[in-house]
Amino acid sequence: MTLGRAPNAEDSCLKNHQQPPAGESLSTLPTFIDSSDQEKGGSFVSKREANSDERDSGPESDTIQDLSDSPDDEGVKCENGLARQPSAATTVIDFPEGGLQGWLVVFGSFCAMISVFGLINSAAVFESYFSTHQLVNHSASEIGWIFSLYLFIVFFVGIQVGPIFDRHGARLLVAVGSLLVVLSLMLLSLSKTYYQIMLTYSVLGGLGGALLNCPAYGSITHFFHVRRGLATGVATISGGIGGIVFPIMLRYTLPSIGFPWSCRILGFIMLGLAVPANLFIKTRLKPKISQDKPKISSLLPDFSGFRDLRYAFSAIGIFFMEWGLFMPLTYIVSYAAAHGQDATESYLLLSYLNAGSVLGRVLPGLFADRIGRFNVVIITISLCVILVLAMWLPAAMSKSVLIGYAVLFGFASGSNLGLVPVCLGQLCDARQFGRYYSTAMMVASFGTLSSVPIGGALLEMGSAETGWRAVIIFSGLSYFVALACYTSARVLAVGFNPRVKF
């Protein structure tokens, strides 16, 4: 493979992305790679972009790819080892990095995410209420399928939503998704049997969430690159805020006005949030369609990204992260009630957890833009492992320990959820984020589908205390495997040096 014949491009590449000699470890690379370096290194690509509308799509492979589409294309062709610009070369695109329109998009995404994640972050309240009212004769595992199926549909159906978003934008997806979410809550208020709750909450609500989820995340990638971690963090605090407000609201409305009107109030809240979501969520980048494939292929799911081991490990890591997350998120209220706390007072634990999540989604996102998105997510997953095994496992009937665990775990887990899409976006072109994000979340959907039923089955093992111990250990081990996956993805990208920003 030979170098391009553009001297300026060659000088730029060699200056900003020094290539190690053949056989030399990547640990000899510069120990700090920041966004400004990537901007400089990408400058020669910007010149070439004017002459070529399309470039190779998807996450970078494990070897450095030819940056040109043809032998005549200008630019430097690099080889031998991983790319010295670990993030996908999205710096060739001009990103506003804010402005009125950019932050209005973030606000619209914020409103859409409340409808999806604010509701699921309140799942413990619904689980506790269902188990003592409509579904009192059903096992914990059977009730768990309701919440697992909801998130499974959100993420699994998203594998088709992502390509449609990349190709046609967000407008129709957000409109239909908002309508389905409101309709699901209105019909849930009339539901009394297991299959009715499954159809309204899980299926109809899950379909609405699937249509909202990808556009809410994907639209941010069209306006932010360097500050994407902060912007995504600001949008994702919506899930934490919903998880604070909704449990507190339900704590008062369920005993006073009953389940039907509690659901209707939630439905009207979602209807109000749908207005800014539909007004402000939009895209600005033209779709990226390969010239050598028929256009219909741009609407189909694409699994080619899994050839990049960094992307594959990241997607698998999300699967195990979902396993670890939904044990405390779904069962912490029931755990507190089973260990001597008042059932309605236990609802507040979920608000404490989500209050920690609000800070966890913003502050780590801000630091991630400075020291590396993968670096920060590895730290916060490690913190989740420690908190689950060192605080929740021995907590038992200690109210203060449970409150401390809820706040700290909310902070750590919230940062994971906020940084996952940013990490995935670092491995692909911004114009194809919807496709790659939704494909990764499709893998995670099987984790959400099985997590809560597994927890319910573990609770039925032996004595009550044995069951709770099994649930907690399962959560901690799941986070440990997720940690191994994200560490592997980072090592494949930039090596073992912890000082490298990635």
Buried (B, 14 or more C-beta within 10 A) or exposed (E): EEBBEBEEBBEBBEEBBEBBEEEEEBEEBBEEBBBEBBBBBBBBBBBBBEEBEEBBBBBBBBEBBBBBBEEEBBBBBBEEBBBBBBBBBBBBBEBBBBEEEBBBBBBBBBBBBBBBBBBBBBBBBBBBBBBEEBBEEBBBBBBBBBBBBBBBBBBBBBBBBBBBBBBBBBEEBBBBBBBBBBBBBBBBBEBEEBEBBBBBBBBBBBBBBBBBBBBBBBBBBBBBBBBBBBBBBBBBBBBBBBBBBBBBBBBEBBEEEEBBEBBBBBBEBBBEBBEBBBEBBBBBBEBBBBEEEEEEEBBEEBEBBBEBBBBBBBBBBBBBBBBBBBBBBBBBBBBBBBBEBEBBEBBBBBBBBBBBBBBBBBBBBBBBBEBBBBBBBBBBBBBBBBBBBEBBBEBEEBBEBBBBBBBBBBBBBBBBBBBBBBBBBBBBBBBBBBBBBBBBBBBBBBBBBBBBBBBBBBBEEEEEEEBBBBBBBBBBBBBBBBBBBBBBBBBBBBBEBEEBBB
